[in-house]
Amino acid sequence: MKKILAPMFAITLLYSCSNSDDNAIPVNADEKYVDGIFVSHEGNFTKANASISHIHGNISAITNDIFRTSNGRTLGDVAQSMVVTDKYVFIVVNNSNTIEVVNKKTFKSVYTISQGLSSPRFAVVKNNKLYVTSLNKASVNVYNAENFAFVKDIPLNNTAEKIVAAGEYIYAANEFYSGGTAIEVINPANDTNTVDIAFDKAINGISTNGQFVYALSANDTTTSISVVSGTSISSTKLLDQPIVRNIVAEGSNIYYTAGTGVYKMNNSLTSASTKLFDAATGEEFSMFYGFNVINGTIFTSDANGFTDNSKIVIYKEDGTVIKEFTGSIGTNGFYKF
């Protein structure tokens, strides 16, 4: 009897110790996603083949189609964007007019938001509320980020694309593809559209470091990056490149792409930008279809013209390739866990 009890005691002690280590070992066996990067894939328009992947925390491997695996059904038509919070992942599924809410660690479905959506595009969470832009209407939908109930519609002066939260406000950039030249500022304290910040060129990207908003604006000949502080533009820097895409504010730096190049500059806009490296050449529309910088690591995707699975390439700042993966159709976003 003693020979049995001793090992059992040891096992109990080991289990107790392992679980005291800041939950390093998931209590729930279904909690497969505890770190790493989530990757969104649009899929082909009208084909309902959108999907989500997970890149492991050490960037050693990728697991594709995790929504289908976790839920036994397809995600829907065009995974446009995602919002990752401490508890949930909100997946904006554009052509399905839904937002799939999943448990962050298990990726199991919690709720499907559909009320009030009209071709949803991008979203952000602030003050426990989810703010969503739409392709087909000039407003921002607001939902409770815990029970997912519809709260209200906030009217805008124009349709909006990217939306970010910084400081006290929510910032919705007028639709890029229609040449929008304003960022509409929402006060989340009372969910009202307070002011429009006007630019002299079309806005084709915004990003934030949590404190300031960085807006990329361009016409056929010039491109600028502007810093938005509160409800006004505090500074603007003219860039040498005429067509710039994919602005990302990360830490004390700004990253962007132009042609096949990846560039970096300080976020005070006081220095010239530095070209870090050129990515492999490809079709202009497909190059950098997905782009993000997470903890100094640069994540890129080539959508391969939506005729084949996307190619994901992950770089160090010096251009060294860390890893290459095959994604799915239309890889468009990388999101930190």
N, C-alpha and C positions, 0 to 999 in steps of 0.2 A: 504494500500500500504506500509506503514511503517513497518507493521508486517512481510511483505515478504522481504523487502530490508535489514533489520537488520540481519536476519539469513544468507542471501546470502553474505553479507559483511563479516560476521564472518567466513563463509566457505572459502571465498576467502583468507582472512587473514591467516587462519589455513593452507591452502594449500601452500601459499607462504612461511610461516615459516618452514613448514616441509621439503620443497624442498631446503631450504638454509642450511640444516644440513648435509653438505658433501655428498649429494645424498644418504642418509640413506634409503630413499624410492625410488625404481627404477622408473624412468620416463617411461620406457617401461615395460608393463605388462608381456612381454615374457621373461624378464630378471629374470629367476628363480634361477640362480646360482651366488650368490654374495659373497660367502665364502664357507668354508668347504674343502672336500677332494674328488677328482675324483679317481675312481677305475677302472682299466682295467681288462677285462676278456678275455682270449684267445679264449675260445670256443673249440670245437673239430676240429681237423685238417680235412679239406675238407668239413666240415658241414656248413660253412658260418654262424655260430651262435655266433660270437664274439659280445661283448657288453660292455657298459660303465655304471657305477653307480655313484651316488653322495651321499656322507655321509654329512649330514647337519653340519653346523658349530659348533654346540654344541654337536656333536656326539650322538644325540638322536635318529636319524632315518636314514634309507637309502632308496634312490629311485633308482630302477634298470632300466636298458634298456633305458637310457635317450636319446641315439642317435636315436633309432627307434621312440620313442615318439615325439621327436622334428622334425624328418624329414620324418616319414612315410615310412621308408625303412630300410632294415638291414644294419649293418655296414660292414660286409664282413667276410672273412676267416682268423682267427688268428690275434687278436689285440695284437701285440707284445709289444708295448711301446707307451708312450705319451710324448709330450713336452707342458708345459703350459706356455704361455707368458702373458703379460698384456692384450693383445687383443684377441689372438687366442689360441685354443688347436689344436695341430697337432697329429693325431692318426695314428701311423704306423701300417698298416694292411698287415702283412707279406705275406701270401699266395694269397692274392688278388692283390698284387703288386700295392698298392695304399697308399697314405697318405691322410686321410680325414682331411680337415681344417674346423673347426667349430668356430663360435662366442663363446667366452668364457662364456658369461653370458646367452645366449639363447640356446646354443648348436645346433643352426641351421647351416646347411651346408653352407659354403662360397665357397669352391673349392675342387676339387679332383685332387691331383697330381698323375700322372702316368708316365710321361716321364722319361726314363732312369732307372726306378726301376727294380731291379732283386732280389726278395725276401728281401725286406728291413727289417732291424732289429731294430736299435736304432738311435736316432737323438738328436741334440742339436742346439740351436740358439745362434749365436754370430755375432755382428756387422750387425744385420738385415739380416743375411743369415742363412738358414737352412742346416745343415750338416747331411748326412744320410749314415749309413753303410749298407752293403749288405751281404747276405749269399753266394751268387753265384759269386761275382766278387771282386777282390782285388782293391777296390777304394772307395772313398767317394763322393757321389753326393752332389752338392751344388745348392741350390735354393734361389731365392729372397724371403725373409720371409714376404713381403708385397703384391707383385703381383703374387708370386708363380711360376715365370718363372724359367726354368732350366738355370743355370749359367755355370757349367762345371763339369767334372769328375776329381777328384784328385787321381792319381795312388798311390797305396800302394804296399808294398812288399808282403803282405799277406792279406787275408780277415780279417775283423775286426768285433767285436761285440759292446760292450759298448763304448760310445763316450761321452766325457765331455769337458767343457770349464773351464779353470782356468787361471787367469792372462792374459797374452798376447796370449796364445796358445789354440789350440784344440788338444785333446789327444784321439787317437783311439787304443783300446787294441786289439791285434790279437785274432782271434777267440778262445774262451775258449775251445770248444769241440774238437778242433784239437790239443790242447796242445800248443797254441801260447805262445811264450816267449818274446814278445816285445810290447812296446807301441810306436806307430808311431805318431810323433808330426807334426802338421800342423800349419803353420803361416797364420792366416786369413787375414792378410794385403795384401798378394799376392796369397793366396790359393795354397801354395805349400807344399809338404811333405818335411820337413827340416831335420829330424834326427830320427833314431830309438833308443829307450832306451831299452837295453837288460837286461833280468832277467835270473837267473839260474834255475828257476822253472816256470811251466806253470802258466799263469795269469788266475785267475778265478773270478776276480771282480775288479772294480775300482770305486772310488767315489771322490767327491771334496767338499771342503767348500768354493770354489770360489777363494781361493788363492793358495792352494796346491792340488795335486792329491795324493790319497792314493790307492796303488795297493796291492791287495791280490794275493799272488802266492804260489803254493803248489805242492808237489809231494806225493808219497805214505807214506812218513814218516815225513815230516816237512812242516810247513806253515810259511810264513813271511808276514808282512805288511811293505811296503816301502813308504817313502814320496818322491814324485817327485816335484822338484822345478825348474821351467823353463824347461831346456832340459836335466836334469840329476837327478840321485837319490841322495838325500841328507842324508838319514838315513834309516836303516832297522832294524826291530825287529823280532826276531824269537819267535814264539808262542809255547805254550805247546801242543796245540791241533793239531793232524795230518791233519784233514780235516775240513776246515773252509769255510763258505759260506757267501754271503750277506753282504758285507762290506758297511757301511753307515757312511759318515762324516757329523756330525751335530754340529754346534757351535764349542766348544772346545773339543769335544769328538769324539771317533770312536766307532761304534757299529758293532757287527758281530754275526753270529750264528755258533754253532758247535754242532752236534748231535741235541738234543732237547733243548739246552741251548742258552740263549741270554747273550752276554758279552759286557762289556764297558771298555774303557781305554782312557786316555787323548791323544789328537792328536799330542802331541810332542813325543809320544812313549817312555817316560821316566819312566813310571810306569807299573807295572804288570796289566793285565786285571782282571776285577772283574766279576764274574758270577752274573747276576741280578736275573734270574729265569729260571726254566724249563717250556717250553710250554707242552701242553698235547701231549702224545705220538701219533705217527701215522706212516704211511708208509714213509720211508726215502726220497723217491723221492718227495713226496707231501708236507712234512713238510716245512714250511717257503717258499712255492713256491712264495708267495708275501711277501715282508718285506721292511719296511721303518720306519724311525724315524723322526717325524715332531713335532718341538717344544717340544721335550722331551717325546712325546707320541709315543708308539711303536705299529705299525700296522703290523699284520701278517695274513697270509691265509694258510689254508690247502686245497690243490686242490682235496683231496679225490680221488686220482688216476684217475681223469677226468671221473669217472663213475657217479658222482653226483655233485650237486652244491657245490661250495667251502664254507668252514666255515671261516668267518672272525672274528678274535679276536683282540681286542684293549686293550693294557695294559698300566699301569703306570710302572715306572722303578722298583718298588718294587715287581712287579708281580701281583698286584691287577688288576683284569679284569674290565675295564671301561665299555665295551659293546661287545656283540657278535651279528653278523649279518649273514644271509644267503646271499651269493653272487650269482654268476652264475658259469658256467663251466670254470675252469682254471684261477682263480683270480691270477694275476701276478704282479700287481703294484698299488701303492698308490701315489697320486700326490697332492701337496699343491696347493690350489687355487691361 
